Amino acid sequence: MIDQEMKQAVLDGFAKEFGDNEGVKCYFAPGRVNLIGEHTDYNGGHVFPCALTIGTYAAARKRDDRVMRFVSLNFDGSRRETSLDDLVPNDPKAGWTNYPKGVVWAFEKRGMKLETGFDMVIIGNIPNGSGLSSSASLEVLTGFAVRDMYGFDVPNQELALIGQDAENNFNGCNCGIMDQFASAMGKKDNAIFLDTADLSFEYAPIHLDGMKIVVTNTNKKHKLTDSQYNARRSACEHALSQMQTVCDIKGLGDLSIEEFEAHKDAITDDDERVKARHAVYENQRTLDAVSALKAGDLEKFGKLMNASHVSLRDDYDVTGIELDTLAEAAWKVDGVIGSRMTGGGFGGCTVSIVKDDAIESFKEQVGKAYKDKIGYDCTFYIVSIGDGPRVIE
């Protein structure tokens, strides 16, 4: 569902910033929430995200010179001007525009060079820093708009890879493919069961009769380029290299739980062994969760969500007091099927499946427990599963 008020806001913003909106086109790309399968995507495992109906909107128009101008209406009209000749990775002066600049850089790296620049105004209704992939949404949005404006022949799946390349190699965050893939390939009322080892995937219908997906924001922003995220990835990469001395694998996601337990002593560092354990067990939880969903066993799906959070808390150490408080409070509410942190961690959000008649008590009980312990409010969003990027007519 496109928010017409957001579309109008971005068109009005473009006219205000650049004089008129003649010849302007509007675009949308969704945010995402991951139902289960966290920190498995860069380990060659499985993930199970879905695109949301909230996301990022843009109004854009080609120029006849090499200048690019970006405006964010979310940041008090923050305006940055740059050039196709100034695609410098991780430029501190560029701020948030490193994300769209990185996408242009990734296009050019693939031989798709822009001869002229463009003006772009964006606005989003994804809470910034919430772990719902506002950055991936912006990357996919930029890629989709660039493809449309310049006529490049690029499928949506490649837009996801372009966005990941921009994030990894232009912005310095070693994220996996999940966020960009979910945004680029979203399908209404379906989650995406994705094998990140080879990008094979299938859509899995989500039938939540009498239930809703509730995202709860800690209101503690996270930033994935922080060293903690990259440190987790490095630990898994080193653990993988040691496991490869005794197992014929390409990623930790190739290991069954039995294989991991039989050979885990090959990982000499205790902390790296625990981190690798999360990657292996979380991958199996994701496989089991999708099987449970297909069988209509939402109760089992919810228990696997809860177990995922425990592993992310105890083994992977990416939750923190805010996310733990939300999840643990949710588990105590009658009518909650399952609840876990979602996204990279270190702040951000939890995702919960809640029965319709329990939503108000969920908000009341979880909100009170959070305010009492953390000292400020969390924010609740009842979200819907939406489609991928598109032109807004």
Buried (B, 14 or more C-beta within 10 A) or exposed (E): EBBEEBBEBBBBBBBBBBEEBEEBBBBBBBBBBBBBBBBBBBBBBBBBBBBBBBBBBBBBBBBEEBBBBBBBBBEEEBEBEBEBEBBBBBBEEBEBBBBBBBBBBBBEBBEBEBEBBBBBBBBBBBBEBBBBBBBBBBBBBBBBBBBBBBEBEBEBBBBBBBBBBBBBBBBBBBBBBBBBBBBBBBBBBBBBBBBBBEEEBEBBEBEBEEBBBBBBBBBBBBEBBEEBBBEBBBBBBBBBEBBBEBBEBEBBBBBEEEBBEEBBEBBEEEEBBBBBBBBBBBBBBBBBBBEBBEEEBBEBBBBBBBBBBBBBBEBBBBBBEBBBBBBBBBBEBEBBBBBBBBBBBBBBBBBBBBBEEBBEBBBEBBBEBBEEBBEEEBEBBEBBBBBBBBEBE
